[in-house]
Every structure is written in structure tokens, then in C-alpha cells.
Amino acid sequence: MSTLTLIVLLLLAVVMAMLAAGTAYAVHRHPAWSQPLTAAFGAVTLMATLLGVVLAR
């Protein structure tokens, strides 16, 4: 793998972790929305699905 590919993968992992943490925090602050872990996993799943669609083109 090239260095650019590794940097992009690392950046993607960081963004997905931030998305999961941000979603879990927002749901933790507003408990009526959902359970924090369920929302975090849902956000990561949505991001992975969108990434899969983009890479499949």
C-alpha cells in the first residue's frame, strides 16, 4: 500500500470514531432520543454504507 492510501484510511478511521463519539455524546445528553451505543453503532453503520456505495462506483 502506498503512504497516501494509509493516510486516507487513518483519516477515515478517525472521522468514524469522532462520528460515533459525537453521536453517543449527543444521545447521552438527550436520553429521550435513543440509547447511546445504539445510536453510535447506527452512525458508524450509515457511514460505512455510504463509503461502500461511493467506493463501488
N, CA and C atoms as an extended XYZ file, in Angstrom:
171
Properties=species:S:1:pos:R:3:atomname:S:1:resname:S:1:resid:I:1 pbc="F F F"
N         0.841       -1.180        0.000 N   MET     1
C         0.000        0.000        0.000 CA  MET     1
C         0.883        1.238        0.000 C   MET     1
N         0.391        2.241       -0.675 N   SER     2
C         1.146        3.485       -0.688 CA  SER     2
C         0.887        4.272        0.596 C   SER     2
N         1.733        5.237        0.827 N   THR     3
C         1.606        6.062        2.022 CA  THR     3
C         0.316        6.861        1.989 C   THR     3
N        -0.077        7.335        0.829 N   LEU     4
C        -1.308        8.112        0.694 CA  LEU     4
C        -2.527        7.268        1.068 C   LEU     4
N        -2.543        6.025        0.655 N   THR     5
C        -3.658        5.137        0.989 CA  THR     5
C        -3.744        4.920        2.496 C   THR     5
N        -2.609        4.717        3.126 N   LEU     6
C        -2.601        4.520        4.576 CA  LEU     6
C        -3.065        5.765        5.322 C   LEU     6
N        -2.653        6.936        4.848 N   ILE     7
C        -3.085        8.184        5.485 CA  ILE     7
C        -4.584        8.380        5.330 C   ILE     7
N        -5.117        8.080        4.163 N   VAL     8
C        -6.559        8.212        3.934 CA  VAL     8
C        -7.332        7.237        4.815 C   VAL     8
N        -6.855        6.007        4.962 N   LEU     9
C        -7.522        5.039        5.828 CA  LEU     9
C        -7.480        5.469        7.288 C   LEU     9
N        -6.358        6.019        7.722 N   LEU    10
C        -6.251        6.515        9.089 CA  LEU    10
C        -7.209        7.685        9.312 C   LEU    10
N        -7.277        8.593        8.370 N   LEU    11
C        -8.197        9.725        8.467 CA  LEU    11
C        -9.640        9.245        8.511 C   LEU    11
N        -9.980        8.256        7.704 N   LEU    12
C       -11.332        7.705        7.703 CA  LEU    12
C       -11.659        7.069        9.049 C   LEU    12
N       -10.718        6.356        9.629 N   ALA    13
C       -10.946        5.740       10.943 CA  ALA    13
C       -11.151        6.806       12.014 C   ALA    13
N       -10.378        7.880       11.959 N   VAL    14
C       -10.527        8.957       12.930 CA  VAL    14
C       -11.881        9.636       12.783 C   VAL    14
N       -12.305        9.881       11.558 N   VAL    15
C       -13.600       10.519       11.321 CA  VAL    15
C       -14.735        9.628       11.807 C   VAL    15
N       -14.642        8.331       11.560 N   MET    16
C       -15.699        7.422       12.021 CA  MET    16
C       -15.747        7.353       13.545 C   MET    16
N       -14.575        7.382       14.200 N   ALA    17
C       -14.549        7.380       15.663 CA  ALA    17
C       -15.149        8.671       16.215 C   ALA    17
N       -14.840        9.795       15.589 N   MET    18
C       -15.413       11.068       16.022 CA  MET    18
C       -16.923       11.097       15.809 C   MET    18
N       -17.391       10.534       14.707 N   LEU    19
C       -18.823       10.466       14.439 CA  LEU    19
C       -19.523        9.618       15.497 C   LEU    19
N       -18.949        8.471       15.827 N   ALA    20
C       -19.554        7.603       16.836 CA  ALA    20
C       -19.554        8.272       18.208 C   ALA    20
N       -18.436        8.890       18.568 N   ALA    21
C       -18.353        9.550       19.873 CA  ALA    21
C       -19.295       10.746       19.949 C   ALA    21
N       -19.369       11.519       18.888 N   GLY    22
C       -20.270       12.676       18.875 CA  GLY    22
C       -21.727       12.267       18.963 C   GLY    22
N       -22.082       11.215       18.261 N   THR    23
C       -23.455       10.738       18.306 CA  THR    23
C       -23.793       10.184       19.690 C   THR    23
N       -22.873        9.415       20.259 N   ALA    24
C       -23.108        8.861       21.595 CA  ALA    24
C       -23.228        9.980       22.624 C   ALA    24
N       -22.404       11.013       22.508 N   TYR    25
C       -22.469       12.132       23.448 CA  TYR    25
C       -23.790       12.891       23.307 C   TYR    25
N       -24.201       13.142       22.071 N   ALA    26
C       -25.460       13.870       21.866 CA  ALA    26
C       -26.644       13.092       22.423 C   ALA    26
N       -26.642       11.788       22.227 N   VAL    27
C       -27.739       10.973       22.738 CA  VAL    27
C       -27.649       10.866       24.265 C   VAL    27
N       -26.428       10.856       24.798 N   HIS    28
C       -26.266       10.814       26.253 CA  HIS    28
C       -26.821       12.092       26.891 C   HIS    28
N       -26.652       13.219       26.229 N   ARG    29
C       -27.150       14.487       26.758 CA  ARG    29
C       -28.661       14.603       26.615 C   ARG    29
N       -29.248       13.889       25.651 N   HIS    30
C       -30.698       13.897       25.419 CA  HIS    30
C       -31.190       12.454       25.420 C   HIS    30
N       -31.411       11.864       26.594 N   PRO    31
C       -31.710       10.422       26.679 CA  PRO    31
C       -33.012       10.007       26.007 C   PRO    31
N       -33.888       10.934       25.751 N   ALA    32
C       -35.150       10.563       25.113 CA  ALA    32
C       -34.947       10.160       23.654 C   ALA    32
N       -33.804       10.505       23.075 N   TRP    33
C       -33.579       10.204       21.663 CA  TRP    33
C       -33.399        8.717       21.418 C   TRP    33
N       -32.542        8.073       22.206 N   SER    34
C       -32.251        6.653       21.994 CA  SER    34
C       -31.197        6.216       23.008 C   SER    34
N       -30.753        5.018       22.872 N   GLN    35
C       -29.647        4.531       23.689 CA  GLN    35
C       -28.332        4.969       23.028 C   GLN    35
N       -27.360        5.460       23.779 N   PRO    36
C       -26.133        5.992       23.181 CA  PRO    36
C       -25.365        5.015       22.298 C   PRO    36
N       -25.177        3.785       22.736 N   LEU    37
C       -24.413        2.849       21.920 CA  LEU    37
C       -25.146        2.459       20.645 C   LEU    37
N       -26.453        2.326       20.732 N   THR    38
C       -27.236        2.005       19.539 CA  THR    38
C       -27.112        3.117       18.515 C   THR    38
N       -27.190        4.353       18.960 N   ALA    39
C       -27.061        5.486       18.047 CA  ALA    39
C       -25.653        5.562       17.466 C   ALA    39
N       -24.636        5.306       18.274 N   ALA    40
C       -23.258        5.350       17.784 CA  ALA    40
C       -23.014        4.268       16.736 C   ALA    40
N       -23.462        3.046       17.011 N   PHE    41
C       -23.302        1.974       16.028 CA  PHE    41
C       -24.104        2.273       14.760 C   PHE    41
N       -25.262        2.873       14.920 N   GLY    42
C       -26.055        3.252       13.753 CA  GLY    42
C       -25.352        4.290       12.902 C   GLY    42
N       -24.713        5.259       13.536 N   ALA    43
C       -23.989        6.289       12.791 CA  ALA    43
C       -22.800        5.695       12.040 C   ALA    43
N       -22.068        4.802       12.698 N   VAL    44
C       -20.924        4.162       12.041 CA  VAL    44
C       -21.398        3.264       10.897 C   VAL    44
N       -22.488        2.566       11.088 N   THR    45
C       -23.033        1.717       10.031 CA  THR    45
C       -23.466        2.548        8.833 C   THR    45
N       -24.106        3.664        9.087 N   LEU    46
C       -24.508        4.557        7.995 CA  LEU    46
C       -23.292        5.079        7.247 C   LEU    46
N       -22.253        5.487        7.970 N   MET    47
C       -21.035        5.992        7.333 CA  MET    47
C       -20.372        4.903        6.502 C   MET    47
N       -20.312        3.679        7.016 N   ALA    48
C       -19.703        2.569        6.281 CA  ALA    48
C       -20.510        2.222        5.033 C   ALA    48
N       -21.825        2.299        5.139 N   THR    49
C       -22.676        2.024        3.982 CA  THR    49
C       -22.466        3.068        2.887 C   THR    49
N       -22.444        4.327        3.271 N   LEU    50
C       -22.222        5.385        2.291 CA  LEU    50
C       -20.832        5.264        1.648 C   LEU    50
N       -19.837        4.918        2.460 N   LEU    51
C       -18.497        4.735        1.929 CA  LEU    51
C       -18.458        3.555        0.957 C   LEU    51
N       -19.151        2.480        1.273 N   GLY    52
C       -19.213        1.330        0.369 CA  GLY    52
C       -19.866        1.664       -0.944 C   GLY    52
N       -20.908        2.477       -0.909 N   VAL    53
C       -21.585        2.876       -2.147 CA  VAL    53
C       -20.655        3.741       -3.001 C   VAL    53
N       -19.938        4.653       -2.360 N   VAL    54
C       -19.037        5.533       -3.103 CA  VAL    54
C       -17.886        4.735       -3.703 C   VAL    54
N       -17.317        3.800       -2.949 N   LEU    55
C       -16.192        3.019       -3.460 CA  LEU    55
C       -16.604        1.996       -4.503 C   LEU    55
N       -17.860        1.612       -4.536 N   ALA    56
C       -18.318        0.616       -5.509 CA  ALA    56
C       -18.476        1.224       -6.910 C   ALA    56
N       -18.502        2.520       -6.995 N   ARG    57
C       -18.694        3.172       -8.308 CA  ARG    57
C       -17.467        3.141       -9.119 C   ARG    57
